[in-house]
Amino acid sequence: MKKVMIIVAAIATTLFACEKEETIDNASTAAAFLKAGEWVPTTIDQNPVTSPAGKLLYNPVLECQKDDTYKFSADSMTVNKGATLCGGDETGYQVKYSMDFNRRKITINGVEYMLGEVTPKQLKYYVRLSSQAGYDYQVYIFTHAK
């Protein structure tokens, strides 16, 4: 009987100790997460479970892109280049975007991507690559700016 109680206590502790990750449960929640603050590009995937199966190419983030910020509004995404520019003197730009949560798609500047996740911590989308690329998908990851 004592062993059963210890096992039950261990299971209960494990279940209640796990932190619940806020995830997309509907379109309005996803839109709210997407528009909440600014995003910065990263190559660190905080939730690999939401990545597609296959050989993945994580979009490289150049040193000059690490301080860029991305801000989503109702129908546009504004990119503000940070202090470190990659070349030229462009300090930012704005493009159209749309999100179709039911189809798990996000379209940015006319390019359609599959939506991996939108949480308070991470935005992830990806696109299928041709078989000649040597990878199945290119994955884009963003975290909230600090």
C-alpha positions in Angstrom: 0.0 0.0 0.0 2.9 2.3 0.8 4.4 1.8 -2.6 1.1 2.6 -4.3 0.9 5.9 -2.3 4.4 6.8 -3.3 3.7 6.1 -7.0 0.5 8.1 -6.9 2.3 11.0 -5.2 5.1 10.9 -7.8 2.6 11.0 -10.7 0.6 13.8 -9.1 3.8 15.8 -8.5 4.9 15.3 -12.1 1.5 16.3 -13.5 1.2 19.5 -11.5 4.9 20.5 -11.8 4.7 20.8 -15.6 4.3 24.4 -16.7 1.4 24.8 -19.1 2.5 26.5 -22.3 0.1 28.9 -23.8 -0.7 27.8 -27.3 -2.9 28.8 -30.1 -6.5 27.6 -29.5 -8.3 29.9 -31.8 -7.8 32.7 -34.4 -8.4 35.6 -32.0 -5.8 34.2 -29.5 -3.3 33.7 -32.3 -3.8 37.2 -33.6 -3.5 38.7 -30.1 -0.2 36.9 -29.5 1.1 37.9 -32.9 0.3 41.6 -32.4 1.5 41.8 -28.8 4.8 43.6 -29.0 7.8 43.4 -31.3 9.5 40.2 -32.5 13.2 39.6 -33.2 14.7 36.9 -35.4 16.4 33.9 -33.8 17.7 30.4 -34.6 16.9 29.0 -31.2 13.8 26.8 -31.4 12.1 26.9 -27.9 9.5 24.3 -29.0 10.8 21.9 -31.7 7.7 19.8 -31.4 5.9 22.4 -33.6 8.4 22.0 -36.4 7.6 20.0 -39.4 9.0 16.5 -39.8 11.9 16.2 -42.2 15.2 17.8 -42.8 15.1 21.4 -41.6 17.0 24.5 -42.5 16.6 27.2 -39.9 16.7 30.6 -41.5 20.1 32.0 -40.6 20.2 35.3 -38.7 23.1 37.5 -39.8 24.8 39.6 -37.2 23.4 42.8 -38.7 19.8 41.3 -38.4 20.0 40.5 -34.7 18.8 43.9 -33.7 16.0 44.2 -36.3 12.4 44.2 -34.9 9.2 43.0 -36.5 5.8 44.5 -35.5 2.5 43.1 -36.7 -0.6 45.2 -36.9 -4.1 44.5 -38.4 -2.8 43.8 -41.9 0.8 44.9 -42.1 4.2 44.0 -40.8 6.7 46.7 -40.0 10.4 45.8 -40.0 12.6 48.3 -38.2 16.3 47.8 -38.9 18.4 48.1 -35.8 21.6 50.2 -35.4 23.6 47.6 -37.3 22.6 47.7 -40.9 23.4 44.9 -43.4 24.3 47.4 -46.1 22.6 50.4 -47.7 20.8 53.0 -45.6 17.3 51.5 -45.5 16.2 51.8 -41.8 13.0 49.8 -42.2 10.0 48.9 -44.4 6.4 47.8 -44.2 4.7 44.9 -46.1 1.2 43.4 -46.1 0.5 40.2 -44.3 -2.5 38.0 -43.5 -3.1 35.0 -41.3 -5.5 32.2 -41.9 -5.6 30.4 -38.7 -8.0 27.6 -39.8 -5.6 26.7 -42.6 -2.5 27.3 -40.4 -1.1 29.7 -43.0 0.5 33.1 -42.8 1.1 35.1 -46.0 3.8 37.8 -45.8 4.4 40.1 -48.8 2.6 37.6 -51.1 4.6 34.5 -49.9 2.5 31.8 -48.2 4.1 30.0 -45.2 2.8 27.3 -42.9 2.2 28.5 -39.4 4.1 26.4 -36.8 3.1 28.3 -33.7 2.2 31.7 -32.2 2.7 31.8 -28.4 3.7 34.6 -26.1 7.3 33.3 -26.4 7.7 32.3 -30.0 6.5 32.8 -33.6 7.4 30.1 -36.0 6.5 29.6 -39.7 8.0 27.6 -42.4 8.0 26.9 -46.2 8.5 23.7 -48.2 11.8 23.7 -50.2 12.5 22.0 -53.5 14.0 18.6 -53.2 17.2 19.9 -54.9 17.8 22.1 -51.8 18.8 19.2 -49.7 16.3 20.2 -47.0 12.5 19.7 -46.7 11.6 23.0 -45.0 13.1 26.4 -44.2 12.0 27.4 -40.7 11.7 31.1 -39.5 11.7 31.7 -35.8 11.1 34.9 -33.8 11.0 35.6 -30.1 9.5 38.7 -28.3 11.9 41.6 -28.1 13.1 42.4 -24.6 
